[in-house]
Amino acid sequence: MRPRTSRAPTPHALIAKLERGASLTDADRTTLAAVTSQRRVVSSHVDLIREGDRPESVFLVTQGFACRYKILVDGQRHILGLLVPGDTCDLHVAILSRMDHSIAALTACEIVEIPRGTIVELTGNHPRIAQALCWATLVEQGILREWLTNLGQRGADQRMAHLFCEMLLRLQVVGLANRTDCVMPLTQAHLADSLGLSIVHTNRTLQHLRSLGLVDLKQKRLNIPDAARLKDFCGFNPNYLHLSRRA
């Protein structure tokens, strides 16, 4: 059964994110609104595209959480990155002949499929949008490097704390978080697959952070009573998110 299609999504998350990377004009915002004027609703746990598929368009998440992932030979899933509203999935992916990883909705999502030709037009004829999209790609690369550091060099409790610090900031950018509280619909299985931990270890690690008064995760919301303390605990430095625009 095909996902239902609807019109006129609110592109605020995309615009809010891209304005971190460039000074957009009203005309740029109108262009982005037109590009994101069609969306489709995808149920949780549905693949948007699978490893080995031929990519023809770029996916933009407008609502919900999605992820990049790979399936190992033993059937285990490893989540390579989390996608929140305003995130695009590989700006120039249509250059590739085949996908080297899969992208899936972790929760119910609203997405926009942007054809390759539209991306070419945006980057060729709208310099401020092109700069903002280039910035977003560089941020994605920075996040990937930090995730590699997280998995390779931090213990389980610091690893989880670091992920929570990152998600709080990324969701603040698109208006889905306040100073200490954000939506967090990820299950412990999602966290385990993102952090390279077993579900049992994930549960113990989460309980440990709770016992220290660093986080409280319940009813799909994450509360961080003292963000500065949590950042100190895991050595979090937000420089890789590049939230300060270059003068």
The 8 nearest C-alpha neighbors of each residue, nearest first, counted from 0:
[[1, 2, 3, 41, 42, 45, 4, 40],
 [2, 0, 3, 4, 41, 39, 40, 42],
 [3, 1, 40, 41, 39, 4, 0, 42],
 [2, 4, 39, 40, 1, 5, 41, 0],
 [5, 3, 39, 38, 2, 40, 6, 37],
 [6, 4, 38, 39, 37, 3, 7, 40],
 [7, 5, 37, 36, 8, 38, 4, 39],
 [6, 8, 36, 37, 9, 5, 35, 38],
 [9, 7, 36, 6, 10, 38, 37, 35],
 [8, 10, 11, 7, 61, 12, 32, 35],
 [11, 9, 13, 12, 8, 32, 14, 35],
 [10, 12, 14, 13, 9, 15, 173, 85],
 [11, 13, 85, 173, 15, 14, 10, 84],
 [14, 12, 85, 16, 11, 15, 10, 17],
 [13, 15, 17, 11, 16, 12, 18, 10],
 [16, 14, 12, 18, 13, 173, 17, 11],
 [15, 17, 13, 14, 18, 19, 173, 12],
 [18, 16, 14, 131, 19, 20, 15, 13],
 [17, 19, 21, 20, 15, 16, 22, 14],
 [20, 18, 17, 16, 21, 242, 244, 15],
 [19, 21, 131, 18, 17, 134, 244, 130],
 [22, 20, 131, 18, 23, 19, 127, 130],
 [23, 21, 18, 24, 127, 20, 19, 131],
 [22, 24, 27, 21, 127, 18, 28, 25],
 [25, 23, 27, 26, 28, 22, 127, 29],
 [24, 26, 28, 27, 29, 23, 30, 31],
 [25, 27, 29, 24, 28, 30, 23, 31],
 [28, 26, 24, 30, 25, 29, 23, 31],
 [27, 29, 25, 31, 30, 26, 32, 24],
 [30, 28, 32, 26, 27, 31, 25, 33],
 [31, 29, 27, 33, 28, 32, 26, 34],
 [30, 32, 34, 28, 33, 29, 35, 27],
 [33, 31, 29, 35, 30, 34, 36, 10],
 [32, 34, 36, 30, 31, 35, 29, 37],
 [35, 33, 31, 32, 36, 30, 113, 37],
 [36, 34, 32, 33, 37, 111, 31, 10],
 [35, 37, 7, 33, 34, 6, 8, 32],
 [38, 36, 6, 35, 7, 111, 5, 8],
 [39, 37, 111, 110, 5, 4, 6, 109],
 [38, 40, 4, 110, 109, 3, 5, 2],
 [39, 41, 109, 108, 2, 3, 110, 4],
 [42, 40, 108, 107, 2, 109, 39, 43],
 [41, 43, 107, 45, 108, 44, 40, 106],
 [42, 44, 106, 107, 105, 104, 45, 41],
 [45, 43, 104, 105, 103, 42, 46, 106],
 [46, 44, 104, 43, 103, 42, 47, 41],
 [47, 45, 103, 48, 102, 104, 49, 44],
 [48, 46, 103, 102, 45, 49, 104, 101],
 [47, 49, 46, 102, 101, 52, 50, 103],
 [50, 48, 101, 52, 51, 102, 46, 100],
 [49, 51, 100, 101, 98, 99, 52, 48],
 [50, 52, 98, 97, 49, 99, 53, 100],
 [53, 51, 97, 98, 49, 50, 54, 48],
 [52, 54, 97, 96, 98, 55, 51, 95],
 [55, 53, 93, 56, 52, 92, 97, 98],
 [56, 54, 93, 115, 53, 114, 57, 92],
 [55, 57, 114, 115, 113, 54, 93, 112],
 [58, 56, 113, 112, 88, 90, 114, 59],
 [57, 59, 112, 88, 87, 111, 113, 60],
 [60, 58, 87, 111, 110, 86, 61, 112],
 [59, 61, 110, 84, 86, 62, 85, 109],
 [62, 60, 84, 109, 110, 85, 59, 10],
 [63, 61, 109, 84, 108, 60, 64, 110],
 [62, 64, 108, 106, 107, 84, 83, 109],
 [65, 63, 83, 106, 105, 82, 104, 108],
 [66, 64, 104, 82, 105, 103, 81, 83],
 [67, 65, 81, 82, 103, 80, 102, 68],
 [66, 68, 102, 80, 79, 101, 78, 81],
 [69, 67, 78, 79, 101, 77, 100, 102],
 [68, 70, 100, 77, 76, 101, 71, 78],
 [69, 71, 76, 75, 74, 77, 72, 68],
 [70, 72, 74, 75, 73, 76, 69, 77],
 [71, 73, 74, 70, 75, 76, 69, 77],
 [74, 72, 71, 75, 70, 76, 77, 69],
 [75, 73, 71, 72, 70, 76, 69, 77],
 [76, 74, 71, 70, 73, 77, 72, 192],
 [77, 75, 70, 69, 71, 192, 78, 74],
 [76, 78, 192, 69, 68, 79, 193, 70],
 [79, 77, 68, 193, 192, 80, 67, 76],
 [80, 78, 68, 67, 77, 193, 81, 66],
 [81, 79, 67, 66, 78, 82, 143, 68],
 [80, 82, 66, 65, 83, 67, 64, 79],
 [83, 81, 65, 66, 64, 86, 80, 84],
 [82, 84, 64, 86, 85, 63, 60, 65],
 [85, 83, 61, 60, 62, 86, 12, 63],
 [84, 86, 13, 12, 61, 60, 83, 16],
 [87, 85, 84, 60, 83, 82, 59, 88],
 [86, 88, 59, 58, 89, 60, 90, 85],
 [87, 89, 58, 57, 90, 59, 86, 92],
 [90, 88, 92, 91, 87, 57, 136, 58],
 [89, 91, 92, 57, 88, 87, 136, 118],
 [92, 90, 93, 89, 94, 57, 115, 95],
 [91, 93, 89, 94, 95, 90, 54, 57],
 [94, 92, 54, 55, 95, 91, 56, 115],
 [95, 93, 92, 91, 96, 54, 55, 115],
 [96, 94, 93, 97, 92, 98, 54, 53],
 [95, 97, 53, 94, 98, 54, 93, 52],
 [98, 96, 53, 51, 52, 95, 99, 54],
 [97, 99, 50, 51, 52, 100, 53, 54],
 [98, 100, 50, 51, 97, 101, 49, 69],
 [101, 99, 50, 69, 98, 68, 49, 67],
 [100, 102, 49, 50, 68, 48, 67, 69],
 [103, 101, 67, 48, 47, 66, 46, 68],
 [104, 102, 46, 47, 66, 65, 45, 105],
 [103, 105, 65, 43, 44, 106, 45, 108],
 [106, 104, 65, 43, 44, 64, 103, 66],
 [107, 105, 43, 104, 64, 63, 108, 44],
 [106, 108, 43, 42, 41, 63, 104, 105],
 [109, 107, 63, 41, 62, 40, 106, 110],
 [108, 110, 40, 62, 61, 39, 41, 60],
 [109, 111, 60, 38, 59, 61, 39, 108],
 [110, 112, 38, 59, 58, 35, 113, 37],
 [111, 113, 58, 57, 56, 114, 59, 110],
 [112, 114, 57, 56, 111, 58, 117, 115],
 [115, 113, 56, 117, 116, 112, 57, 55],
 [114, 116, 56, 118, 117, 93, 119, 55],
 [117, 115, 119, 114, 118, 120, 113, 56],
 [116, 118, 120, 119, 114, 115, 121, 113],
 [117, 119, 121, 115, 120, 116, 122, 114],
 [120, 118, 116, 122, 117, 121, 123, 115],
 [121, 119, 117, 123, 118, 122, 124, 116],
 [122, 120, 118, 125, 123, 119, 124, 117],
 [121, 123, 129, 119, 120, 125, 124, 118],
 [124, 122, 120, 121, 119, 125, 126, 129],
 [123, 125, 121, 120, 122, 126, 129, 119],
 [124, 126, 121, 128, 127, 122, 129, 123],
 [127, 125, 129, 128, 130, 124, 122, 123],
 [128, 126, 130, 129, 125, 21, 23, 131],
 [127, 129, 131, 130, 125, 126, 132, 121],
 [128, 130, 122, 126, 132, 127, 131, 125],
 [131, 129, 127, 133, 128, 132, 126, 134],
 [130, 132, 20, 134, 128, 21, 17, 133],
 [133, 131, 135, 129, 134, 130, 128, 136],
 [132, 134, 130, 136, 135, 131, 129, 137],
 [135, 133, 131, 137, 132, 136, 20, 130],
 [134, 136, 132, 138, 133, 137, 131, 139],
 [137, 135, 139, 133, 138, 134, 132, 140],
 [136, 138, 140, 134, 139, 135, 141, 133],
 [137, 139, 141, 135, 140, 136, 240, 142],
 [140, 138, 136, 142, 137, 141, 143, 135],
 [139, 141, 143, 137, 138, 142, 144, 136],
 [142, 140, 138, 239, 144, 139, 143, 137],
 [143, 141, 145, 139, 140, 144, 146, 138],
 [142, 144, 140, 146, 141, 145, 139, 147],
 [145, 143, 147, 141, 142, 146, 140, 148],
 [144, 146, 148, 142, 147, 143, 149, 141],
 [147, 145, 149, 143, 148, 144, 142, 150],
 [148, 146, 144, 150, 145, 149, 151, 143],
 [149, 147, 145, 151, 146, 150, 152, 144],
 [148, 150, 146, 153, 147, 151, 158, 152],
 [151, 149, 147, 148, 152, 146, 153, 194],
 [150, 152, 148, 149, 147, 153, 146, 154],
 [151, 153, 148, 149, 150, 154, 147, 158],
 [154, 152, 149, 158, 157, 150, 151, 155],
 [153, 155, 157, 156, 158, 152, 150, 149],
 [154, 156, 158, 157, 159, 153, 204, 196],
 [157, 155, 159, 158, 204, 154, 160, 208],
 [158, 156, 233, 160, 154, 159, 155, 153],
 [159, 157, 155, 161, 156, 160, 153, 149],
 [158, 160, 162, 156, 161, 157, 155, 163],
 [161, 159, 157, 163, 162, 158, 233, 156],
 [160, 162, 164, 158, 159, 163, 233, 157],
 [161, 163, 165, 159, 164, 160, 166, 158],
 [162, 164, 160, 166, 165, 161, 167, 159],
 [165, 163, 161, 167, 162, 166, 160, 168],
 [166, 164, 162, 168, 163, 167, 169, 161],
 [165, 167, 169, 163, 168, 164, 170, 162],
 [168, 166, 164, 170, 165, 169, 171, 163],
 [169, 167, 171, 165, 170, 166, 172, 164],
 [168, 170, 166, 172, 171, 167, 165, 173],
 [169, 171, 175, 172, 167, 176, 173, 168],
 [170, 172, 176, 168, 174, 173, 169, 175],
 [171, 173, 170, 169, 174, 16, 168, 15],
 [174, 172, 12, 170, 171, 15, 175, 16],
 [173, 175, 171, 172, 176, 170, 12, 177],
 [176, 174, 170, 171, 173, 181, 182, 177],
 [177, 175, 181, 171, 170, 174, 180, 167],
 [176, 178, 180, 179, 171, 181, 175, 174],
 [177, 179, 180, 176, 171, 226, 167, 181],
 [180, 178, 223, 177, 222, 224, 226, 181],
 [179, 181, 222, 177, 221, 176, 178, 223],
 [182, 180, 176, 221, 220, 183, 175, 167],
 [181, 183, 220, 219, 221, 184, 175, 176],
 [184, 182, 220, 219, 185, 221, 181, 216],
 [183, 185, 219, 182, 186, 220, 106, 64],
 [186, 184, 183, 189, 187, 190, 219, 105],
 [187, 185, 189, 188, 190, 184, 219, 183],
 [186, 188, 190, 189, 191, 198, 201, 185],
 [187, 189, 191, 186, 190, 198, 192, 185],
 [190, 188, 186, 192, 187, 191, 185, 193],
 [189, 191, 187, 193, 188, 192, 194, 186],
 [190, 192, 196, 188, 194, 193, 189, 198],
 [191, 193, 77, 189, 78, 190, 195, 194],
 [194, 192, 78, 190, 191, 195, 189, 77],
 [195, 193, 191, 196, 192, 190, 150, 158],
 [194, 196, 192, 191, 193, 197, 150, 77],
 [197, 195, 191, 194, 200, 201, 198, 192],
 [196, 198, 200, 199, 191, 201, 195, 192],
 [197, 199, 201, 200, 191, 188, 202, 187],
 [200, 198, 202, 197, 201, 203, 196, 204],
 [201, 199, 203, 197, 202, 198, 196, 204],
 [202, 200, 198, 204, 199, 203, 191, 196],
 [201, 203, 199, 205, 200, 204, 198, 206],
 [204, 202, 206, 200, 205, 201, 207, 199],
 [205, 203, 207, 201, 206, 202, 156, 200],
 [204, 206, 202, 208, 207, 203, 201, 209],
 [205, 207, 209, 203, 204, 208, 210, 202],
 [208, 206, 204, 210, 209, 205, 203, 211],
 [209, 207, 211, 205, 210, 213, 206, 214],
 [210, 208, 206, 212, 214, 207, 211, 215],
 [209, 211, 207, 212, 208, 206, 213, 214],
 [212, 210, 208, 209, 213, 207, 214, 206],
 [211, 213, 209, 210, 214, 208, 224, 215],
 [212, 214, 211, 208, 209, 229, 223, 224],
 [215, 213, 223, 209, 222, 212, 208, 216],
 [214, 216, 222, 209, 221, 217, 223, 213],
 [217, 215, 221, 220, 222, 214, 219, 218],
 [216, 218, 219, 220, 215, 221, 222, 183],
 [217, 219, 220, 216, 184, 221, 183, 182],
 [220, 218, 184, 183, 217, 182, 221, 216],
 [221, 219, 182, 183, 218, 217, 216, 181],
 [220, 222, 216, 181, 183, 180, 215, 182],
 [221, 223, 180, 215, 214, 179, 224, 216],
 [222, 224, 214, 179, 225, 226, 213, 180],
 [225, 223, 179, 222, 226, 213, 214, 212],
 [226, 224, 228, 227, 223, 229, 213, 179],
 [225, 227, 229, 228, 223, 230, 224, 179],
 [228, 226, 230, 229, 225, 231, 232, 224],
 [227, 229, 231, 225, 230, 226, 232, 213],
 [228, 230, 232, 226, 231, 227, 213, 225],
 [231, 229, 235, 227, 232, 228, 233, 234],
 [232, 230, 234, 228, 229, 233, 227, 235],
 [231, 233, 229, 230, 234, 228, 157, 160],
 [234, 232, 157, 235, 230, 231, 161, 160],
 [235, 233, 231, 230, 232, 236, 161, 157],
 [234, 236, 230, 233, 161, 237, 231, 164],
 [235, 237, 238, 234, 239, 230, 240, 161],
 [238, 236, 239, 240, 235, 241, 165, 242],
 [237, 239, 240, 241, 236, 242, 243, 141],
 [238, 240, 141, 241, 237, 142, 138, 145],
 [239, 241, 238, 242, 138, 237, 141, 142],
 [242, 240, 239, 238, 243, 138, 244, 237],
 [241, 243, 240, 19, 244, 238, 20, 237],
 [244, 242, 241, 245, 19, 20, 238, 240],
 [243, 245, 20, 19, 242, 246, 241, 21],
 [244, 246, 243, 20, 241, 21, 242, 19],
 [245, 244, 243, 21, 20, 22, 19, 242]]
